[in-house]
Amino acid sequence: MPTYDFICNACQQRFDLFMTFSEYGTKPVNCPHCGSKDVRRRMTKVRIARSEDSRMESMANGITSLDALENDPQALGKMMRQMGNEMGEDLPTEFNEVVDRLEAGQSPAEIEASIPNLDTDSPNSV
């Protein structure tokens, strides 16, 4: 059975409801928190399955010139965030921290100096 997401207009609480396709639109929905019938359907994110080739092509189209990114940390951060989103996988928190710092204008050298353990998982680390 599909899960439908709702929000109560009375108490502003969000809740999920399991219903069959035939029940949706015909079965009355009440807020489980306050009992109100004044609820609305909440639209959630939709995830589209794409092939790895499609994701890689999309990333390649977003990379115009790596040379231009060398001196523009904000553009580098934007590109890295786009690539992370295209991968469709959960990335480590360190990735988000680095991207946030790049987007704020911090240089890669400054980031590397302030987060010394970034490279501990690489095969060449000691």
Helices and strands as residue ranges (DSSP letters): E 3-8, E 14-18, E 39-41, H 52-62, H 66-69, H 73-87, H 93-103, H 108-114, G 116-119
